[in-house]
Amino acid sequence: KDVPKYSGELARQYGYYGPPKELLAVGKEFLIKSAVRVKTWDELVTFVVSGYGVTIASDRGFNMEPDRDGFHRPNGVWQHQMCFADIDDEWTRPYAILRNSWANVHGQLKDFRTNELLPVGCLRIDRSVAEYMLSSGEAYAYTQYEQPKVQDIREALFKVV
């Protein structure tokens, strides 16, 4: 089922009335069976590089555009649900990639190592900012869920010893 494009009005409708029955049926194919609270950077790294989805509810707001170094700086407050999409704990400035649901309002980032475009809706945040967000206690890794599709885990996330 195609998901309609985001709009504030649609979000209010879904919040008040719930999503359409067709979308609920699709959601039943991807039920989350268990989740684990993620409290620290090390836990976040472990779950993300192991291929688990990590969601976060946070009030941390950000500048809409990345700075000259490609990072989004904290600014203001927004109550929002996002997900951690990637981690680079070995970069000179360890960072996390957050995925937002607001499409391409943050400017499209490039991967530091490959120079490839990241998906729209991504923000690159410093480790310290991620740690602040994790301190709220509202980050969870989905550890067991119905998964009809194979996970696409990039080999580059793993080191061969």
BELQUISUL-V564911 format. One record per residue. N is the residue number from 1. RES is the residue in three letters. PSI is psi in whole degrees, -180 to 180 (none if undefined). OMEGA is omega as a letter, one per 40 degrees, with the letter a starting at -180 (none if undefined). Layout:
BEGIN
n->{N N}
res->{RES RES}
psi->{PSI PSI}
omega->{OMEGA OMEGA}
END
This chain:
BEGIN
n->{1 2 3 4 5 6 7 8 9 10 11 12 13 14 15 16 17 18 19 20 21 22 23 24 25 26 27 28 29 30 31 32 33 34 35 36 37 38 39 40 41 42 43 44 45 46 47 48 49 50 51 52 53 54 55 56 57 58 59 60 61 62 63 64 65 66 67 68 69 70 71 72 73 74 75 76 77 78 79 80 81 82 83 84 85 86 87 88 89 90 91 92 93 94 95 96 97 98 99 100 101 102 103 104 105 106 107 108 109 110 111 112 113 114 115 116 117 118 119 120 121 122 123 124 125 126 127 128 129 130 131 132 133 134 135 136 137 138 139 140 141 142 143 144 145 146 147 148 149 150 151 152 153 154 155 156 157 158 159 160 161}
res->{LYS ASP VAL PRO LYS TYR SER GLY GLU LEU ALA ARG GLN TYR GLY TYR TYR GLY PRO PRO LYS GLU LEU LEU ALA VAL GLY LYS GLU PHE LEU ILE LYS SER ALA VAL ARG VAL LYS THR TRP ASP GLU LEU VAL THR PHE VAL VAL SER GLY TYR GLY VAL THR ILE ALA SER ASP ARG GLY PHE ASN MET GLU PRO ASP ARG ASP GLY PHE HIS ARG PRO ASN GLY VAL TRP GLN HIS GLN MET CYS PHE ALA ASP ILE ASP ASP GLU TRP THR ARG PRO TYR ALA ILE LEU ARG ASN SER TRP ALA ASN VAL HIS GLY GLN LEU LYS ASP PHE ARG THR ASN GLU LEU LEU PRO VAL GLY CYS LEU ARG ILE ASP ARG SER VAL ALA GLU TYR MET LEU SER SER GLY GLU ALA TYR ALA TYR THR GLN TYR GLU GLN PRO LYS VAL GLN ASP ILE ARG GLU ALA LEU PHE LYS VAL VAL}
psi->{135 134 132 155 142 140 153 -40 -43 -41 -42 -42 -47 -38 -35 -47 -14 163 162 152 -33 -40 -35 -38 -41 -43 -32 -18 -11 43 136 125 -28 157 155 133 135 118 -22 163 -46 -40 -43 -48 -48 -49 -45 -46 -14 1 11 143 138 119 152 132 125 158 10 119 166 156 148 -24 145 155 -177 -19 -1 19 145 127 145 141 118 -167 135 139 116 150 126 179 149 119 -25 164 141 97 -4 -5 159 -31 96 139 166 151 120 142 123 162 14 22 -141 48 -8 8 146 124 160 147 132 -33 -38 -15 12 149 137 161 154 154 10 142 139 123 146 154 -45 -34 -43 -42 -40 -46 -42 -29 -17 -20 13 36 136 139 133 111 -23 127 158 131 88 -16 150 140 141 90 121 133 -26 -16 -14 141 140 124 none}
omega->{i i a i a i i a i i i i i i a a a i i a i i i i i i i i a a i a i i i i i a a i a i i i a a a a i i i i i i i i a i a i a i a i i i a i i i i a i i i a i i a i i i i a a a i a a i a i a a i i i i i a a i a i a a a a i i a a a a i i i i i i a i i a i i a i i i i a i a i a a i a i i a i a i a a a i i i a a a a a a i i a none}
END
